[in-house]
Amino acid sequence: MTRQKHSEKRLEELLEEDAEQPEPRGILELFPPQKVQRTFRGPREVERDEDAPLTRAEDAE
């Protein structure tokens, strides 16, 4: 087989492989988030403004 025919055949194979590949996936599917090991430093003391409106009160329960 000549070099030209061989390269044409390989090109056709590559084009067929591209057609068989599934749709592109999202970045999170390709690179799932890694679990981060965090050290527990205990609850942080935060000064609270008594006159400030409550935010995310449902999360505090």
N, C-alpha and C positions, 0 to 999 in steps of 0.2 A: 504494500500500500504506500502510495507516495505521501510525502509530508503534507502536501496541500489537502489531499483527501482525508488524511488522518485528522488534521486540524478542523476541517469542516465537520467531520463526524463528531468530534469532541464538542464543537460549538453547538451542534444540534442536540447532543445529550444534555449539555448544560441548560439550554433553553427549555428542554422538556422537564428537567428537574425544577427549574424556576416555576413552571406552570403547575407542578404538583404540590408546591409548598402551600401551607395554609395561609390564611389572611394574617397580616401583621398583628401582633398582640400589643397590649399596653405595656408601658415601661414597668409597672408594678408586677406584671406577670413575668417579665424577663428578669427583673432584679427585685425579688420580694424583699420587703424591709427586714432587716436583721433585728433580732431581739437584743436590746442593749441591757447589759448587766449594770444596774445602778446600786450604789450602796445607800442604805437607809440611814439618814442622818437625824431622824426624829422630826416631830412636827415643828414647823417654824413659828416663832412668835411674831405676830403681825399686829401692829397697833391698828385699832379699828376706830373709825370715825362714827360716833354714835348717831350723828345726824344724817349720815350718808344713806341713800336708799339701799335696800338689800339687793344684791346681785346674785343670781344663780342660787336662790334660796332652795329650790328643789334639789340641787346637788348636795346641799349641806346636810340634808336629812339622812 
